[in-house]
Amino acid sequence: MKTGKWLVLAVIIMSLAFLGCVSEDQNHAKPTSDVNKTELKAFIAFSSEEELKKYIQSSENYGWFGFYGFFGGVRAETLGVAEKGVESPVPMPTPAPVPAPTPTPMAVPTPTPTPERYSETNVQVLGIDEPDIVKTDGRNIYLSKYWIYPIRYMPEFVRETKIITAFPPEDLEKKYEIDESGNLLLYGKILIILSPERVTAYNISDKPEKIWRIELDSNLVTARLYNDSIYLVTRSWIDYYAPCPIKPLKVNGEPFVIECRNIYHPITPVYADITYNIMKIDPNTGEVKNSTSFVGSSGQSIIYMSRNAIYVTYYKTPDQVKLMYDFLKENKDLVSEDVIKRIEKLLDYDISYRAKAVEIQVILEQYSSSLSKDERKKFENEFWNRLRDYREEHKRDLEKTQIVKISMDLKPVASGDVPGRLLNQFSLDEYNGYLRVATTISDANDLYVLDKDLKIVGSLLNFGENERIYSVRFMGDRGYVVTFRQTDPFFVMDLSNPEKPKMKGKLKIPGYSSYLHPLKDDLILGIGKEGGNVKISIFDVSSPEEPKEVDKYTLKEYWSDVLRTHHAFLLDSKHEIFFLPGGNGGYIFSYKEKLELIKAVDMPAIRALYIDDYLYIIGQKIIVFDENTWEKVNELDLT
């Protein structure tokens, strides 16, 4: 092939990639059957292994061109992060009493004082608990040691969960150790330890006793504890030779099987290389009470759970072959009429998207070969520049996030998509039957409101231009979004009318906030960075048209774990204080009258919790303070 042809071919290939046509995540398969179409509006179940095989084969990955970067997508894997209280507060449900695993009577414990209150893990939706490395029941602290100390500081690979007597604080002592570690859930007298390999439950009425174990043969995504059930989410890579049944786990050594007819796919075609498996588990026995699976993409995955549904999102792009046809149709003077007709015929061919992409490449290369050298040079430049303009005009058609809604009885009930990509789980929020979603698309940001069927009913477009979203918080009829490039625009949005969301006000300040948390009426706490240091801001939103930064504090810290996970944050509204861990210390701030650092601990801290009026700061030690006087009451060395 002559050098000129190679150049033209390179332009065509890069142009296809620029549209996303050869992206690794955007291949779409056609549904191969109409089985069970009356069952759901958005999903149908596979009827057989053969049908699933055909579906997978028709969505075969053709990201082999390797030019995805021209599409401009930036995708970070964000799984299962959540934060406290964006829905109306409800009390945490009291777990049902858990019987002892054997008929042997338990020893009657010596009576101890009963705390009136104790903190719970900072979660997104009140009443739906999330796994974390520290838990308390008001008497004991449960602490996953491996997750505290980075492995580079340990002489060997340590897996250990400590049970520590915590209340009253003068009795602070190590009580038991379990030779496992991971994120923890606490259900009455049952401690659940979630690691990448397994989920294990212990009866902790006295000395820990293992009562059930789940071995994972799939990738753990996240879990939730709600209404006396554990909702476990995993992902399984599809075996293209034997895609079903799926065996994502074993319960007490017995495989749990998900048959082909219980695996769903959206009616709207998607690229599929994994299955998402959601299982409802009895915390008393480990028994899987219900489950569902559906095919999806292994790209960006975010899990959000409300009290009404579970939402799973992953990255997708639309039919790029159709987009290339539309592009050429809008630019008829670029190519001959015959080229457009040939590509139009491709749309109805029952062949893979890879084959269609290759055929478009051949058609355009043949056309360029018919041109003179001068005409070819003009074609290359015009093609590339017009495609760049087309991408900007149609950016919301080129980059999308698929959203799957799962009912509480674990049935896929709706599927929809929004333009752009999500930051994390806080980008989603269900309120009064609507789902609010904040996205970044190219060099701008959008907010969408979706109905119960995940159809877009309202939107707010193009705020924070030339910036991207750094944090989101939905609170009732309002939304708060921070975008950043060089300054930190803090946006206040009125969402009281789902069909007509409005931008009410914004504030530009240096730095950014990557975590937002409500303090009290009309006060929002922001934690982020400015000039390389951790920055704390308090925003007054009493006048949404004119939000103000009424106080701020800069720590001599480069990092806080709150910037990574909301679980590291603790708020005690009774004493109007909050705790912030740092890389070099732990910090207690008051917000009673102004933002004030009232206590600092010279110890790398990871978490804090309170029991009654005692604050426990956890790192290599547990240090206990009286919240009324801020005098140290006790400490326990954990090393």
Secondary structure, 3 states (H helix, E strand, C coil): CCHHHHHHHHHHHHHHHHHCCCCCCCCCCCCCCCCCCCCCCCEEECCCHHHHHHHHHHCCCCHHHCCHHHHCCCCCCCCCCCCCCCCCCCCCCCCCCCCCCCCCCCCCCCCCCCCCCECCCCCCCCCCECCECEEECCCEEEEECCCCCCHHHCCCCCCCEEEEECCCHHHCEEEEEECCCCEEEEECCEEEEECCCEEEEEECCCCCEEEEEEEECCEEEEEEEECCEEEEEEEEECCCCCCCCEEEEEECCEEEEECHHHEEEECCCCCCCEEEEEEEECCCCCCEEEEEEEEECCCCEEEEECCCEEEEEEEECCCHHHHHHHHHHHCCCCCCHHHHHHHHHHCCCCCCHHHHHHHHHHHHHHHHHCCCHHHHHHHHHHHHHHHHHHHHHCHHHHCEEEEEEEECCCCEEEEEEEECECCCHHHEEEECCEEEEEEEECCEEEEEEECCCCCEEEEEEEECCCCEEEEEEEECCEEEEEEECCEEEEEEEECCCCCCCEEEEEEEEECEEEEEEEEECCEEEEEEEECCEEEEEEEECCCCCCCEEEEEEECCCCCCHHHCCHHHCEEECCCCEEEEECCCCEEEEECCCCCEEEEEECCCEEEEEEECCEEEEEECEEEEEECCCCCEEEEEECC
